[in-house]
Amino acid sequence: MVDHGLNQKQLADLASFDTPTVCNAIELFDVRPRNVGFMNESIKACFPKMPPMVGYALTSTFRSMSPPRDGDVYASMSKQVEAYESLPGPPVITFQDLDEPVLSATFGEVMCTTYQAFGAKGLITSGAGRDLDQVEAIGFPTFTNGAICAHGYCHILSVGVPVSVGGITVYQGDLLHGDLNGIATVPHEIAGQVADACRELMAAEDIVLNYVRGENITPDGLNEARVECAALMKKLSEELQA
């Protein structure tokens, strides 16, 4: 077990915030450029009403254009499930579909039910999904670039390799946070501090929100609220980077 994993309470705390707030909090630490660490618009939540998903990437590559030379998708699923214990916490199954264009669905009801039964928190694929009503019914968050009704010659090629999904490289064990707004990676070195940073960031933002939701607002009053908010943000960022 990797020693930088968050405990269950920390993971639940992180999952109580939406992904944009998590992204804003990560920026305060200044550990990476602001234009990296999140997937692009090609990856969308299949079930936007589900709460945020948090877990550690279990990466795999996938094809369905032609039959595999040997084995089948379900045999490879056993390898994925066996790899759960190598992660620092609960898995998020993360697929790169290598077919171009995407031919068929990466997952369906059986795969998602199996992954969930063994403790996975969700699934992301650069490809497509199917059986969406059934997957929604079991409460399993999935993120795709679309839906396709058939599975073709689906098979999993490699497990535990770096994958390209949504314009970023995802490595086995990366901490992922996702909701209807998209998917972001959370750097391990700050992961344990991000939830508290989210709380403080939201308190600072409330200065502006509470002002504009009030009565008799003015441009000067807005500017004062923004200045106060910015000062708190700057102080918080300095403390986080110290």
C-alpha positions as a Markdown table, in Angstrom:
| # | Residue | x | y | z |
|---|---|---|---|---|
| 1 | Met | 0.0 | 0.0 | 0.0 |
| 2 | Val | 1.4 | 3.4 | -1.0 |
| 3 | Asp | 1.9 | 5.6 | 2.0 |
| 4 | His | 0.6 | 8.8 | 0.5 |
| 5 | Gly | -3.0 | 7.7 | 0.3 |
| 6 | Leu | -5.7 | 9.6 | 2.2 |
| 7 | Asn | -7.8 | 7.8 | 4.8 |
| 8 | Gln | -11.5 | 7.2 | 4.3 |
| 9 | Lys | -12.4 | 10.3 | 6.3 |
| 10 | Gln | -10.1 | 12.5 | 4.3 |
| 11 | Leu | -11.5 | 11.1 | 1.0 |
| 12 | Ala | -15.0 | 11.7 | 2.2 |
| 13 | Asp | -14.1 | 15.2 | 3.2 |
| 14 | Leu | -12.6 | 15.9 | -0.2 |
| 15 | Ala | -15.7 | 14.4 | -1.9 |
| 16 | Ser | -17.9 | 17.0 | -0.1 |
| 17 | Phe | -16.6 | 19.7 | -2.4 |
| 18 | Asp | -17.4 | 20.2 | -6.1 |
| 19 | Thr | -14.5 | 19.8 | -8.6 |
| 20 | Pro | -14.2 | 23.5 | -9.5 |
| 21 | Thr | -13.7 | 24.4 | -5.9 |
| 22 | Val | -11.1 | 21.7 | -5.6 |
| 23 | Cys | -9.3 | 23.1 | -8.7 |
| 24 | Asn | -9.4 | 26.6 | -7.2 |
| 25 | Ala | -8.0 | 25.3 | -4.0 |
| 26 | Ile | -5.1 | 23.5 | -5.8 |
| 27 | Glu | -4.2 | 26.7 | -7.5 |
| 28 | Leu | -3.5 | 28.4 | -4.1 |
| 29 | Phe | -0.7 | 26.0 | -3.4 |
| 30 | Asp | 1.1 | 26.9 | -6.7 |
| 31 | Val | 2.4 | 23.4 | -7.2 |
| 32 | Arg | 1.6 | 23.3 | -10.9 |
| 33 | Pro | 0.6 | 25.6 | -13.8 |
| 34 | Arg | -3.1 | 26.5 | -13.8 |
| 35 | Asn | -3.6 | 25.1 | -17.3 |
| 36 | Val | -2.7 | 21.5 | -16.5 |
| 37 | Gly | -4.1 | 18.8 | -14.2 |
| 38 | Phe | -7.7 | 18.6 | -15.5 |
| 39 | Met | -9.4 | 16.8 | -18.4 |
| 40 | Asn | -10.9 | 18.7 | -21.3 |
| 41 | Glu | -14.5 | 19.0 | -22.5 |
| 42 | Ser | -14.3 | 15.6 | -24.3 |
| 43 | Ile | -14.9 | 13.8 | -21.0 |
| 44 | Lys | -18.4 | 14.4 | -19.6 |
| 45 | Ala | -20.4 | 13.0 | -16.7 |
| 46 | Cys | -22.9 | 10.4 | -17.8 |
| 47 | Phe | -24.9 | 11.2 | -14.6 |
| 48 | Pro | -24.6 | 14.9 | -13.8 |
| 49 | Lys | -26.8 | 14.7 | -10.6 |
| 50 | Met | -24.5 | 12.2 | -8.9 |
| 51 | Pro | -22.2 | 13.6 | -6.1 |
| 52 | Pro | -18.5 | 14.1 | -6.6 |
| 53 | Met | -16.4 | 11.0 | -7.2 |
| 54 | Val | -13.0 | 10.7 | -5.5 |
| 55 | Gly | -10.5 | 7.8 | -5.9 |
| 56 | Tyr | -7.2 | 6.6 | -7.2 |
| 57 | Ala | -6.7 | 5.8 | -10.9 |
| 58 | Leu | -6.5 | 2.2 | -12.0 |
| 59 | Thr | -5.4 | 2.6 | -15.6 |
| 60 | Ser | -6.0 | 0.4 | -18.6 |
| 61 | Thr | -6.0 | 0.5 | -22.3 |
| 62 | Phe | -8.9 | -0.8 | -24.4 |
| 63 | Arg | -9.8 | -1.8 | -28.0 |
| 64 | Ser | -12.9 | -3.1 | -29.7 |
| 65 | Met | -12.2 | -2.7 | -33.4 |
| 66 | Ser | -11.0 | -6.3 | -33.9 |
| 67 | Pro | -10.9 | -9.5 | -31.9 |
| 68 | Pro | -8.2 | -10.0 | -29.3 |
| 69 | Arg | -5.5 | -12.6 | -30.1 |
| 70 | Asp | -6.4 | -14.5 | -26.9 |
| 71 | Gly | -8.4 | -14.1 | -23.7 |
| 72 | Asp | -11.5 | -11.8 | -23.3 |
| 73 | Val | -12.5 | -8.7 | -21.5 |
| 74 | Tyr | -13.7 | -10.5 | -18.4 |
| 75 | Ala | -10.4 | -12.3 | -17.9 |
| 76 | Ser | -8.6 | -8.9 | -18.0 |
| 77 | Met | -11.1 | -7.6 | -15.5 |
| 78 | Ser | -9.8 | -10.1 | -13.0 |
| 79 | Lys | -6.3 | -8.5 | -13.4 |
| 80 | Gln | -7.8 | -5.1 | -12.8 |
| 81 | Val | -9.6 | -6.3 | -9.6 |
| 82 | Glu | -6.4 | -7.9 | -8.4 |
| 83 | Ala | -4.6 | -4.6 | -8.9 |
| 84 | Tyr | -7.0 | -2.8 | -6.5 |
| 85 | Glu | -4.8 | -3.7 | -3.5 |
| 86 | Ser | -1.7 | -2.0 | -5.1 |
| 87 | Leu | -3.5 | 1.4 | -5.0 |
| 88 | Pro | -3.4 | 3.8 | -2.0 |
| 89 | Gly | -7.2 | 3.9 | -1.8 |
| 90 | Pro | -10.4 | 3.1 | -3.6 |
| 91 | Pro | -10.1 | 2.8 | -7.4 |
| 92 | Val | -11.5 | 4.9 | -10.2 |
| 93 | Ile | -11.3 | 2.7 | -13.3 |
| 94 | Thr | -9.6 | 4.8 | -16.0 |
| 95 | Phe | -9.5 | 3.6 | -19.6 |
| 96 | Gln | -7.9 | 4.9 | -22.7 |
| 97 | Asp | -9.7 | 3.7 | -25.8 |
| 98 | Leu | -7.0 | 3.2 | -28.4 |
| 99 | Asp | -9.4 | 2.9 | -31.4 |
| 100 | Glu | -9.6 | 6.0 | -33.6 |
| 101 | Pro | -12.4 | 6.7 | -34.1 |
| 102 | Val | -14.0 | 5.1 | -31.1 |
| 103 | Leu | -15.9 | 2.1 | -32.4 |
| 104 | Ser | -18.0 | 0.9 | -29.4 |
| 105 | Ala | -18.7 | 1.0 | -25.7 |
| 106 | Thr | -15.9 | 0.5 | -23.2 |
| 107 | Phe | -18.3 | -0.5 | -20.4 |
| 108 | Gly | -21.8 | -1.7 | -19.6 |
| 109 | Glu | -23.8 | -3.0 | -16.7 |
| 110 | Val | -21.8 | -6.1 | -16.0 |
| 111 | Met | -18.4 | -4.4 | -15.9 |
| 112 | Cys | -19.6 | -1.5 | -13.7 |
| 113 | Thr | -21.4 | -3.8 | -11.3 |
| 114 | Thr | -18.3 | -5.9 | -11.0 |
| 115 | Tyr | -16.0 | -3.0 | -10.4 |
| 116 | Gln | -18.3 | -1.5 | -7.8 |
| 117 | Ala | -18.8 | -4.8 | -6.0 |
| 118 | Phe | -15.0 | -4.9 | -5.4 |
| 119 | Gly | -14.9 | -1.3 | -4.2 |
| 120 | Ala | -14.4 | 1.0 | -7.2 |
| 121 | Lys | -15.8 | 4.5 | -6.9 |
| 122 | Gly | -16.4 | 5.2 | -10.6 |
| 123 | Leu | -15.1 | 4.9 | -14.1 |
| 124 | Ile | -13.6 | 7.2 | -16.7 |
| 125 | Thr | -13.0 | 6.4 | -20.4 |
| 126 | Ser | -11.9 | 8.3 | -23.4 |
| 127 | Gly | -14.3 | 6.1 | -25.3 |
| 128 | Ala | -18.0 | 5.5 | -24.9 |
| 129 | Gly | -20.4 | 3.7 | -22.5 |
| 130 | Arg | -23.7 | 1.8 | -22.7 |
| 131 | Asp | -26.4 | 0.3 | -20.4 |
| 132 | Leu | -26.5 | 3.8 | -18.9 |
| 133 | Asp | -29.9 | 3.4 | -17.2 |
| 134 | Gln | -28.7 | 0.2 | -15.5 |
| 135 | Val | -25.4 | 1.8 | -14.4 |
| 136 | Glu | -27.2 | 4.9 | -13.1 |
| 137 | Ala | -29.5 | 2.6 | -11.1 |
| 138 | Ile | -26.5 | 1.1 | -9.2 |
| 139 | Gly | -25.2 | 4.6 | -8.4 |
| 140 | Phe | -21.9 | 4.2 | -10.2 |
| 141 | Pro | -20.4 | 7.5 | -11.6 |
| 142 | Thr | -19.1 | 7.2 | -15.1 |
| 143 | Phe | -17.5 | 9.7 | -17.4 |
| 144 | Thr | -17.2 | 9.3 | -21.2 |
| 145 | Asn | -17.1 | 11.1 | -24.5 |
| 146 | Gly | -20.4 | 9.6 | -25.5 |
| 147 | Ala | -22.7 | 6.5 | -25.7 |
| 148 | Ile | -22.7 | 3.7 | -28.2 |
| 149 | Cys | -25.1 | 0.8 | -28.0 |
| 150 | Ala | -22.8 | -2.1 | -28.9 |
| 151 | His | -19.5 | -3.5 | -27.4 |
| 152 | Gly | -17.8 | -4.7 | -30.5 |
| 153 | Tyr | -14.8 | -7.0 | -29.9 |
| 154 | Cys | -14.1 | -5.3 | -26.5 |
| 155 | His | -10.9 | -6.3 | -24.8 |
| 156 | Ile | -8.4 | -4.8 | -22.3 |
| 157 | Leu | -4.8 | -4.7 | -23.5 |
| 158 | Ser | -2.7 | -3.4 | -20.6 |
| 159 | Val | -3.4 | -2.7 | -16.9 |
| 160 | Gly | -1.4 | -0.2 | -14.8 |
| 161 | Val | 0.1 | 1.7 | -17.7 |
| 162 | Pro | 0.0 | 5.5 | -18.2 |
| 163 | Val | -3.0 | 6.5 | -20.3 |
| 164 | Ser | -4.1 | 9.6 | -22.2 |
| 165 | Val | -7.6 | 10.6 | -21.3 |
| 166 | Gly | -9.3 | 14.0 | -21.9 |
| 167 | Gly | -6.0 | 15.6 | -23.0 |
| 168 | Ile | -3.9 | 14.6 | -19.9 |
| 169 | Thr | -1.8 | 11.7 | -19.0 |
| 170 | Val | -3.1 | 9.7 | -16.0 |
| 171 | Tyr | -0.8 | 7.4 | -14.1 |
| 172 | Gln | -1.7 | 4.4 | -12.0 |
| 173 | Gly | -2.5 | 5.7 | -8.5 |
| 174 | Asp | -3.2 | 9.3 | -9.4 |
| 175 | Leu | -5.8 | 10.9 | -7.1 |
| 176 | Leu | -8.9 | 11.9 | -9.2 |
| 177 | His | -11.8 | 14.2 | -8.3 |
| 178 | Gly | -14.8 | 14.5 | -10.7 |
| 179 | Asp | -18.3 | 15.7 | -11.0 |
| 180 | Leu | -20.6 | 17.2 | -13.6 |
| 181 | Asn | -18.0 | 19.9 | -14.2 |
| 182 | Gly | -15.2 | 17.5 | -15.2 |
| 183 | Ile | -12.3 | 15.6 | -13.8 |
| 184 | Ala | -9.1 | 16.9 | -12.1 |
| 185 | Thr | -6.1 | 15.2 | -10.6 |
| 186 | Val | -5.1 | 16.2 | -7.1 |
| 187 | Pro | -1.4 | 16.3 | -6.4 |
| 188 | His | -0.4 | 13.7 | -3.7 |
| 189 | Glu | 1.9 | 16.2 | -1.9 |
| 190 | Ile | -1.0 | 18.5 | -1.0 |
| 191 | Ala | -4.0 | 16.1 | -1.1 |
| 192 | Gly | -4.4 | 16.0 | 2.7 |
| 193 | Gln | -4.6 | 19.8 | 2.8 |
| 194 | Val | -7.0 | 20.5 | -0.1 |
| 195 | Ala | -10.3 | 20.0 | 1.8 |
| 196 | Asp | -9.4 | 22.6 | 4.5 |
| 197 | Ala | -8.2 | 24.9 | 1.7 |
| 198 | Cys | -11.6 | 24.5 | 0.0 |
| 199 | Arg | -13.3 | 25.6 | 3.2 |
| 200 | Glu | -11.2 | 28.7 | 3.6 |
| 201 | Leu | -11.5 | 29.6 | 0.0 |
| 202 | Met | -15.2 | 29.3 | 0.1 |
| 203 | Ala | -15.3 | 31.6 | 3.2 |
| 204 | Ala | -13.3 | 34.2 | 1.2 |
| 205 | Glu | -15.6 | 33.9 | -1.8 |
| 206 | Asp | -18.7 | 34.3 | 0.4 |
| 207 | Ile | -17.6 | 37.9 | 1.1 |
| 208 | Val | -18.4 | 38.8 | -2.5 |
| 209 | Leu | -21.4 | 36.4 | -2.8 |
| 210 | Asn | -23.0 | 37.7 | 0.4 |
| 211 | Tyr | -22.5 | 41.3 | -0.7 |
| 212 | Val | -24.1 | 40.9 | -4.2 |
| 213 | Arg | -26.9 | 38.9 | -2.7 |
| 214 | Gly | -27.8 | 41.7 | -0.3 |
| 215 | Glu | -29.7 | 44.9 | -0.8 |
| 216 | Asn | -28.6 | 48.3 | -1.9 |
| 217 | Ile | -25.5 | 47.1 | -3.6 |
| 218 | Thr | -23.2 | 49.6 | -5.3 |
| 219 | Pro | -20.1 | 49.4 | -7.5 |
| 220 | Asp | -18.0 | 50.8 | -4.7 |
| 221 | Gly | -19.3 | 48.3 | -2.3 |
| 222 | Leu | -18.6 | 45.5 | -4.7 |
| 223 | Asn | -15.1 | 46.7 | -5.1 |
| 224 | Glu | -14.6 | 46.8 | -1.3 |
| 225 | Ala | -15.9 | 43.2 | -1.1 |
| 226 | Arg | -13.6 | 42.1 | -3.9 |
| 227 | Val | -10.6 | 43.7 | -2.3 |
| 228 | Glu | -11.3 | 42.0 | 1.1 |
| 229 | Cys | -11.8 | 38.7 | -0.7 |
| 230 | Ala | -8.5 | 39.0 | -2.6 |
| 231 | Ala | -6.6 | 39.9 | 0.6 |
| 232 | Leu | -7.9 | 36.7 | 2.3 |
| 233 | Met | -7.1 | 34.6 | -0.8 |
| 234 | Lys | -3.5 | 36.0 | -0.9 |
| 235 | Lys | -3.0 | 35.4 | 2.8 |
| 236 | Leu | -4.4 | 31.8 | 2.5 |
| 237 | Ser | -2.1 | 31.1 | -0.5 |
| 238 | Glu | 0.9 | 32.4 | 1.3 |
| 239 | Glu | 0.1 | 30.2 | 4.3 |
| 240 | Leu | -0.3 | 27.1 | 2.1 |
| 241 | Gln | 2.9 | 27.7 | 0.3 |
| 242 | Ala | 5.0 | 28.4 | 3.5 |
